[in-house]
Amino acid sequence: MIRLFTVGGTTASAAIGFEAQSPTGDGCRVTFDDIRFTAESLSDPRDGS
């Protein structure tokens, strides 16, 4: 899932990063690979398409 938000009208600095979560259970272990940034919009941010 992609999370998108804006901070409109501010001049605050921002940090960008990656996160994994385990909303139920005892946690999780993750590995991020093949990370790419593109200048395009998602049609469905819930499934990343």
PQR file of N, CA, C, O and H, with PARSE charges and radii, in Angstrom:
ATOM      1  N   MET A   1       0.849  -1.165   0.000 -0.4000 1.5000
ATOM      2  CA  MET A   1       0.000   0.000   0.000 -0.0000 2.0000
ATOM      3  C   MET A   1       0.898   1.233   0.000  0.5500 1.7000
ATOM      4  O   MET A   1       1.922   1.268   0.683 -0.5500 1.4000
ATOM      5  N   ILE A   2       0.514   2.220  -0.755 -0.4000 1.5000
ATOM      6  CA  ILE A   2       1.210   3.494  -0.809 -0.0000 2.0000
ATOM      7  C   ILE A   2       0.454   4.482   0.068  0.5500 1.7000
ATOM      8  O   ILE A   2      -0.771   4.572  -0.011 -0.5500 1.4000
ATOM      9  H   ILE A   2      -0.318   2.191  -1.310  0.4000 1.0000
ATOM     10  N   ARG A   3       1.173   5.221   0.901 -0.4000 1.5000
ATOM     11  CA  ARG A   3       0.546   6.265   1.694 -0.0000 2.0000
ATOM     12  C   ARG A   3       0.995   7.609   1.124  0.5500 1.7000
ATOM     13  O   ARG A   3       2.188   7.866   0.965 -0.5500 1.4000
ATOM     14  H   ARG A   3       2.168   5.148   0.965  0.4000 1.0000
ATOM     15  N   LEU A   4       0.033   8.442   0.828 -0.4000 1.5000
ATOM     16  CA  LEU A   4       0.294   9.739   0.231 -0.0000 2.0000
ATOM     17  C   LEU A   4      -0.327  10.820   1.088  0.5500 1.7000
ATOM     18  O   LEU A   4      -1.478  10.697   1.506 -0.5500 1.4000
ATOM     19  H   LEU A   4      -0.937   8.234   0.957  0.4000 1.0000
ATOM     20  N   PHE A   5       0.421  11.877   1.354 -0.4000 1.5000
ATOM     21  CA  PHE A   5      -0.147  12.998   2.086 -0.0000 2.0000
ATOM     22  C   PHE A   5       0.569  14.260   1.644  0.5500 1.7000
ATOM     23  O   PHE A   5       1.658  14.201   1.072 -0.5500 1.4000
ATOM     24  H   PHE A   5       1.356  11.977   1.015  0.4000 1.0000
ATOM     25  N   THR A   6      -0.035  15.376   1.906 -0.4000 1.5000
ATOM     26  CA  THR A   6       0.582  16.664   1.593 -0.0000 2.0000
ATOM     27  C   THR A   6       0.607  17.511   2.842  0.5500 1.7000
ATOM     28  O   THR A   6      -0.197  17.336   3.757 -0.5500 1.4000
ATOM     29  H   THR A   6      -0.920  15.423   2.370  0.4000 1.0000
ATOM     30  N   VAL A   7       1.541  18.425   2.857 -0.4000 1.5000
ATOM     31  CA  VAL A   7       1.634  19.406   3.924 -0.0000 2.0000
ATOM     32  C   VAL A   7       1.490  20.754   3.228  0.5500 1.7000
ATOM     33  O   VAL A   7       2.475  21.449   2.979 -0.5500 1.4000
ATOM     34  H   VAL A   7       2.194  18.568   2.113  0.4000 1.0000
ATOM     35  N   GLY A   8       0.267  21.103   2.924 -0.4000 1.5000
ATOM     36  CA  GLY A   8       0.003  22.310   2.163 -0.0000 2.0000
ATOM     37  C   GLY A   8       0.252  23.582   2.948  0.5500 1.7000
ATOM     38  O   GLY A   8      -0.060  23.671   4.136 -0.5500 1.4000
ATOM     39  H   GLY A   8      -0.533  20.539   3.127  0.4000 1.0000
ATOM     40  N   GLY A   9       0.820  24.563   2.266 -0.4000 1.5000
ATOM     41  CA  GLY A   9       0.991  25.882   2.855 -0.0000 2.0000
ATOM     42  C   GLY A   9       2.060  25.997   3.917  0.5500 1.7000
ATOM     43  O   GLY A   9       2.074  26.979   4.659 -0.5500 1.4000
ATOM     44  H   GLY A   9       1.073  24.491   1.302  0.4000 1.0000
ATOM     45  N   THR A  10       2.955  25.029   4.019 -0.4000 1.5000
ATOM     46  CA  THR A  10       4.007  25.127   5.030 -0.0000 2.0000
ATOM     47  C   THR A  10       5.365  25.208   4.363  0.5500 1.7000
ATOM     48  O   THR A  10       5.524  24.851   3.196 -0.5500 1.4000
ATOM     49  H   THR A  10       2.943  24.231   3.416  0.4000 1.0000
ATOM     50  N   THR A  11       6.325  25.675   5.108 -0.4000 1.5000
ATOM     51  CA  THR A  11       7.703  25.708   4.630 -0.0000 2.0000
ATOM     52  C   THR A  11       8.566  24.743   5.446  0.5500 1.7000
ATOM     53  O   THR A  11       9.792  24.856   5.454 -0.5500 1.4000
ATOM     54  H   THR A  11       6.195  25.966   6.057  0.4000 1.0000
ATOM     55  N   ALA A  12       7.929  23.803   6.123 -0.4000 1.5000
ATOM     56  CA  ALA A  12       8.658  22.857   6.970 -0.0000 2.0000
ATOM     57  C   ALA A  12       9.458  21.882   6.113  0.5500 1.7000
ATOM     58  O   ALA A  12       9.049  21.544   5.002 -0.5500 1.4000
ATOM     59  H   ALA A  12       6.934  23.710   6.116  0.4000 1.0000
ATOM     60  N   SER A  13      10.584  21.438   6.625 -0.4000 1.5000
ATOM     61  CA  SER A  13      11.356  20.417   5.931 -0.0000 2.0000
ATOM     62  C   SER A  13      10.713  19.059   6.167  0.5500 1.7000
ATOM     63  O   SER A  13       9.955  18.879   7.120 -0.5500 1.4000
ATOM     64  H   SER A  13      10.916  21.712   7.527  0.4000 1.0000
ATOM     65  N   ALA A  14      11.015  18.116   5.306 -0.4000 1.5000
ATOM     66  CA  ALA A  14      10.400  16.795   5.401 -0.0000 2.0000
ATOM     67  C   ALA A  14      11.455  15.715   5.262  0.5500 1.7000
ATOM     68  O   ALA A  14      12.500  15.930   4.647 -0.5500 1.4000
ATOM     69  H   ALA A  14      11.631  18.262   4.532  0.4000 1.0000
ATOM     70  N   ALA A  15      11.179  14.558   5.833 -0.4000 1.5000
ATOM     71  CA  ALA A  15      12.020  13.383   5.677 -0.0000 2.0000
ATOM     72  C   ALA A  15      11.222  12.326   4.929  0.5500 1.7000
ATOM     73  O   ALA A  15      10.035  12.133   5.190 -0.5500 1.4000
ATOM     74  H   ALA A  15      10.331  14.384   6.332  0.4000 1.0000
ATOM     75  N   ILE A  16      11.873  11.653   4.010 -0.4000 1.5000
ATOM     76  CA  ILE A  16      11.221  10.613   3.217 -0.0000 2.0000
ATOM     77  C   ILE A  16      11.911   9.299   3.507  0.5500 1.7000
ATOM     78  O   ILE A  16      13.139   9.233   3.566 -0.5500 1.4000
ATOM     79  H   ILE A  16      12.837  11.810   3.798  0.4000 1.0000
ATOM     80  N   GLY A  17      11.119   8.248   3.688 -0.4000 1.5000
ATOM     81  CA  GLY A  17      11.721   6.963   3.982 -0.0000 2.0000
ATOM     82  C   GLY A  17      10.775   5.826   3.693  0.5500 1.7000
ATOM     83  O   GLY A  17       9.732   6.026   3.070 -0.5500 1.4000
ATOM     84  H   GLY A  17      10.122   8.302   3.640  0.4000 1.0000
ATOM     85  N   PHE A  18      11.118   4.657   4.128 -0.4000 1.5000
ATOM     86  CA  PHE A  18      10.339   3.453   3.910 -0.0000 2.0000
ATOM     87  C   PHE A  18       9.975   2.860   5.260  0.5500 1.7000
ATOM     88  O   PHE A  18      10.730   2.973   6.225 -0.5500 1.4000
ATOM     89  H   PHE A  18      11.965   4.495   4.634  0.4000 1.0000
ATOM     90  N   GLU A  19       8.823   2.234   5.316 -0.4000 1.5000
ATOM     91  CA  GLU A  19       8.340   1.689   6.575 -0.0000 2.0000
ATOM     92  C   GLU A  19       7.608   0.381   6.306  0.5500 1.7000
ATOM     93  O   GLU A  19       6.963   0.217   5.270 -0.5500 1.4000
ATOM     94  H   GLU A  19       8.209   2.142   4.532  0.4000 1.0000
ATOM     95  N   ALA A  20       7.714  -0.516   7.224 -0.4000 1.5000
ATOM     96  CA  ALA A  20       6.911  -1.741   7.221 -0.0000 2.0000
ATOM     97  C   ALA A  20       6.236  -1.824   8.576  0.5500 1.7000
ATOM     98  O   ALA A  20       6.782  -1.373   9.583 -0.5500 1.4000
ATOM     99  H   ALA A  20       8.238  -0.383   8.065  0.4000 1.0000
ATOM    100  N   GLN A  21       5.059  -2.398   8.596 -0.4000 1.5000
ATOM    101  CA  GLN A  21       4.365  -2.498   9.875 -0.0000 2.0000
ATOM    102  C   GLN A  21       3.647  -3.833   9.985  0.5500 1.7000
ATOM    103  O   GLN A  21       3.335  -4.481   8.986 -0.5500 1.4000
ATOM    104  H   GLN A  21       4.616  -2.764   7.778  0.4000 1.0000
ATOM    105  N   SER A  22       3.402  -4.211  11.192 -0.4000 1.5000
ATOM    106  CA  SER A  22       2.658  -5.421  11.499 -0.0000 2.0000
ATOM    107  C   SER A  22       1.521  -5.018  12.434  0.5500 1.7000
ATOM    108  O   SER A  22       1.668  -5.089  13.654 -0.5500 1.4000
ATOM    109  H   SER A  22       3.655  -3.684  12.003  0.4000 1.0000
ATOM    110  N   PRO A  23       0.372  -4.590  11.863 -0.5600 1.5000
ATOM    111  CA  PRO A  23      -0.703  -4.092  12.722  0.2800 2.0000
ATOM    112  C   PRO A  23      -1.287  -5.144  13.661  0.5500 1.7000
ATOM    113  O   PRO A  23      -1.887  -4.798  14.678 -0.5500 1.4000
ATOM    114  N   THR A  24      -1.122  -6.393  13.337 -0.4000 1.5000
ATOM    115  CA  THR A  24      -1.523  -7.467  14.248 -0.0000 2.0000
ATOM    116  C   THR A  24      -0.356  -8.437  14.349  0.5500 1.7000
ATOM    117  O   THR A  24       0.373  -8.616  13.373 -0.5500 1.4000
ATOM    118  H   THR A  24      -0.634  -6.674  12.510  0.4000 1.0000
ATOM    119  N   GLY A  25      -0.168  -9.042  15.456 -0.4000 1.5000
ATOM    120  CA  GLY A  25       0.926  -9.992  15.612 -0.0000 2.0000
ATOM    121  C   GLY A  25       2.090  -9.394  16.365  0.5500 1.7000
ATOM    122  O   GLY A  25       1.993  -8.310  16.941 -0.5500 1.4000
ATOM    123  H   GLY A  25      -0.760  -8.896  16.248  0.4000 1.0000
ATOM    124  N   ASP A  26       3.199 -10.122  16.353 -0.4000 1.5000
ATOM    125  CA  ASP A  26       4.374  -9.760  17.142 -0.0000 2.0000
ATOM    126  C   ASP A  26       5.426  -8.982  16.365  0.5500 1.7000
ATOM    127  O   ASP A  26       6.537  -8.802  16.864 -0.5500 1.4000
ATOM    128  H   ASP A  26       3.278 -11.002  15.885  0.4000 1.0000
ATOM    129  N   GLY A  27       5.116  -8.522  15.177 -0.4000 1.5000
ATOM    130  CA  GLY A  27       6.095  -7.767  14.399 -0.0000 2.0000
ATOM    131  C   GLY A  27       6.412  -8.467  13.091  0.5500 1.7000
ATOM    132  O   GLY A  27       5.798  -9.475  12.741 -0.5500 1.4000
ATOM    133  H   GLY A  27       4.214  -8.669  14.772  0.4000 1.0000
ATOM    134  N   CYS A  28       7.371  -7.920  12.383 -0.4000 1.5000
ATOM    135  CA  CYS A  28       7.752  -8.494  11.094 -0.0000 2.0000
ATOM    136  C   CYS A  28       9.188  -8.108  10.776  0.5500 1.7000
ATOM    137  O   CYS A  28       9.744  -7.176  11.356 -0.5500 1.4000
ATOM    138  H   CYS A  28       7.870  -7.101  12.668  0.4000 1.0000
ATOM    139  N   ARG A  29       9.769  -8.840   9.849 -0.4000 1.5000
ATOM    140  CA  ARG A  29      11.105  -8.544   9.349 -0.0000 2.0000
ATOM    141  C   ARG A  29      10.962  -8.292   7.855  0.5500 1.7000
ATOM    142  O   ARG A  29      10.327  -9.083   7.158 -0.5500 1.4000
ATOM    143  H   ARG A  29       9.318  -9.597   9.378  0.4000 1.0000
ATOM    144  N   VAL A  30      11.534  -7.217   7.358 -0.4000 1.5000
ATOM    145  CA  VAL A  30      11.370  -6.851   5.950 -0.0000 2.0000
ATOM    146  C   VAL A  30      12.711  -6.523   5.318  0.5500 1.7000
ATOM    147  O   VAL A  30      13.670  -6.162   5.999 -0.5500 1.4000
ATOM    148  H   VAL A  30      12.050  -6.575   7.925  0.4000 1.0000
ATOM    149  N   THR A  31      12.753  -6.656   4.010 -0.4000 1.5000
ATOM    150  CA  THR A  31      13.893  -6.243   3.195 -0.0000 2.0000
ATOM    151  C   THR A  31      13.352  -5.463   2.009  0.5500 1.7000
ATOM    152  O   THR A  31      12.490  -5.959   1.284 -0.5500 1.4000
ATOM    153  H   THR A  31      11.973  -6.949   3.456  0.4000 1.0000
ATOM    154  N   PHE A  32      13.841  -4.259   1.805 -0.4000 1.5000
ATOM    155  CA  PHE A  32      13.444  -3.462   0.654 -0.0000 2.0000
ATOM    156  C   PHE A  32      14.508  -3.622  -0.420  0.5500 1.7000
ATOM    157  O   PHE A  32      15.700  -3.477  -0.146 -0.5500 1.4000
ATOM    158  H   PHE A  32      14.541  -3.855   2.394  0.4000 1.0000
ATOM    159  N   ASP A  33      14.083  -3.918  -1.636 -0.4000 1.5000
ATOM    160  CA  ASP A  33      15.016  -3.967  -2.761 -0.0000 2.0000
ATOM    161  C   ASP A  33      14.322  -3.467  -4.020  0.5500 1.7000
ATOM    162  O   ASP A  33      13.095  -3.381  -4.059 -0.5500 1.4000
ATOM    163  H   ASP A  33      13.115  -4.036  -1.859  0.4000 1.0000
ATOM    164  N   ASP A  34      15.075  -3.147  -5.020 -0.4000 1.5000
ATOM    165  CA  ASP A  34      14.568  -2.637  -6.293 -0.0000 2.0000
ATOM    166  C   ASP A  34      13.685  -1.405  -6.077  0.5500 1.7000
ATOM    167  O   ASP A  34      12.590  -1.312  -6.633 -0.5500 1.4000
ATOM    168  H   ASP A  34      16.073  -3.218  -4.988  0.4000 1.0000
ATOM    169  N   ILE A  35      14.170  -0.467  -5.270 -0.4000 1.5000
ATOM    170  CA  ILE A  35      13.421   0.753  -4.964 -0.0000 2.0000
ATOM    171  C   ILE A  35      13.628   1.747  -6.101  0.5500 1.7000
ATOM    172  O   ILE A  35      14.758   2.026  -6.504 -0.5500 1.4000
ATOM    173  H   ILE A  35      15.059  -0.543  -4.818  0.4000 1.0000
ATOM    174  N   ARG A  36      12.518   2.276  -6.611 -0.4000 1.5000
ATOM    175  CA  ARG A  36      12.574   3.249  -7.702 -0.0000 2.0000
ATOM    176  C   ARG A  36      11.602   4.383  -7.429  0.5500 1.7000
ATOM    177  O   ARG A  36      10.540   4.175  -6.842 -0.5500 1.4000
ATOM    178  H   ARG A  36      11.601   2.049  -6.284  0.4000 1.0000
ATOM    179  N   PHE A  37      11.961   5.563  -7.851 -0.4000 1.5000
ATOM    180  CA  PHE A  37      11.081   6.725  -7.765 -0.0000 2.0000
ATOM    181  C   PHE A  37      10.666   7.096  -9.178  0.5500 1.7000
ATOM    182  O   PHE A  37      11.500   7.140 -10.083 -0.5500 1.4000
ATOM    183  H   PHE A  37      12.824   5.733  -8.329  0.4000 1.0000
ATOM    184  N   THR A  38       9.392   7.361  -9.370 -0.4000 1.5000
ATOM    185  CA  THR A  38       8.888   7.788 -10.672 -0.0000 2.0000
ATOM    186  C   THR A  38       7.965   8.981 -10.490  0.5500 1.7000
ATOM    187  O   THR A  38       7.345   9.148  -9.440 -0.5500 1.4000
ATOM    188  H   THR A  38       8.714   7.326  -8.635  0.4000 1.0000
ATOM    189  N   ALA A  39       7.881   9.806 -11.522 -0.4000 1.5000
ATOM    190  CA  ALA A  39       6.996  10.978 -11.497 -0.0000 2.0000
ATOM    191  C   ALA A  39       5.675  10.612 -12.149  0.5500 1.7000
ATOM    192  O   ALA A  39       5.388  11.041 -13.267 -0.5500 1.4000
ATOM    193  H   ALA A  39       8.385   9.671 -12.375  0.4000 1.0000
ATOM    194  N   GLU A  40       4.877   9.825 -11.459 -0.4000 1.5000
ATOM    195  CA  GLU A  40       3.576   9.426 -11.980 -0.0000 2.0000
ATOM    196  C   GLU A  40       2.608   9.249 -10.822  0.5500 1.7000
ATOM    197  O   GLU A  40       3.017   9.051  -9.678 -0.5500 1.4000
ATOM    198  H   GLU A  40       5.111   9.476 -10.552  0.4000 1.0000
ATOM    199  N   SER A  41       1.336   9.323 -11.129 -0.4000 1.5000
ATOM    200  CA  SER A  41       0.298   9.122 -10.121 -0.0000 2.0000
ATOM    201  C   SER A  41      -0.195   7.681 -10.142  0.5500 1.7000
ATOM    202  O   SER A  41      -0.148   7.013 -11.175 -0.5500 1.4000
ATOM    203  H   SER A  41       1.004   9.484 -12.058  0.4000 1.0000
ATOM    204  N   LEU A  42      -0.661   7.217  -9.007 -0.4000 1.5000
ATOM    205  CA  LEU A  42      -1.214   5.868  -8.915 -0.0000 2.0000
ATOM    206  C   LEU A  42      -2.726   5.940  -9.089  0.5500 1.7000
ATOM    207  O   LEU A  42      -3.380   6.832  -8.549 -0.5500 1.4000
ATOM    208  H   LEU A  42      -0.698   7.760  -8.168  0.4000 1.0000
ATOM    209  N   SER A  43      -3.271   5.003  -9.840 -0.4000 1.5000
ATOM    210  CA  SER A  43      -4.725   4.969  -9.974 -0.0000 2.0000
ATOM    211  C   SER A  43      -5.378   4.355  -8.736  0.5500 1.7000
ATOM    212  O   SER A  43      -6.501   4.717  -8.387 -0.5500 1.4000
ATOM    213  H   SER A  43      -2.739   4.279 -10.279  0.4000 1.0000
ATOM    214  N   ASP A  44      -4.683   3.429  -8.071 -0.4000 1.5000
ATOM    215  CA  ASP A  44      -5.200   2.810  -6.841 -0.0000 2.0000
ATOM    216  C   ASP A  44      -4.072   2.719  -5.819  0.5500 1.7000
ATOM    217  O   ASP A  44      -3.300   1.761  -5.857 -0.5500 1.4000
ATOM    218  H   ASP A  44      -3.771   3.135  -8.355  0.4000 1.0000
ATOM    219  N   PRO A  45      -3.949   3.686  -4.903 -0.5600 1.5000
ATOM    220  CA  PRO A  45      -2.846   3.664  -3.951  0.2800 2.0000
ATOM    221  C   PRO A  45      -2.917   2.501  -2.952  0.5500 1.7000
ATOM    222  O   PRO A  45      -1.926   2.223  -2.277 -0.5500 1.4000
ATOM    223  N   ARG A  46      -4.039   1.831  -2.844 -0.4000 1.5000
ATOM    224  CA  ARG A  46      -4.132   0.714  -1.901 -0.0000 2.0000
ATOM    225  C   ARG A  46      -3.393  -0.524  -2.396  0.5500 1.7000
ATOM    226  O   ARG A  46      -2.904  -1.314  -1.587 -0.5500 1.4000
ATOM    227  H   ARG A  46      -4.844   2.058  -3.392  0.4000 1.0000
ATOM    228  N   ASP A  47      -3.303  -0.706  -3.725 -0.4000 1.5000
ATOM    229  CA  ASP A  47      -2.565  -1.866  -4.226 -0.0000 2.0000
ATOM    230  C   ASP A  47      -1.327  -1.476  -5.026  0.5500 1.7000
ATOM    231  O   ASP A  47      -0.656  -2.343  -5.586 -0.5500 1.4000
ATOM    232  H   ASP A  47      -3.700  -0.065  -4.382  0.4000 1.0000
ATOM    233  N   GLY A  48      -1.017  -0.179  -5.087 -0.4000 1.5000
ATOM    234  CA  GLY A  48       0.195   0.286  -5.746 -0.0000 2.0000
ATOM    235  C   GLY A  48       0.130   0.334  -7.258  0.5500 1.7000
ATOM    236  O   GLY A  48       1.156   0.550  -7.904 -0.5500 1.4000
ATOM    237  H   GLY A  48      -1.562   0.525  -4.632  0.4000 1.0000
ATOM    238  N   SER A  49      -1.055   0.138  -7.853 -0.4000 1.5000
ATOM    239  CA  SER A  49      -1.143   0.149  -9.325 -0.0000 2.0000
ATOM    240  C   SER A  49      -1.407   1.544  -9.855  0.5500 1.7000
ATOM    241  O   SER A  49      -1.510   1.734 -11.067 -0.5500 1.4000
ATOM    242  H   SER A  49      -1.888  -0.037  -7.328  0.4000 1.0000
TER
END
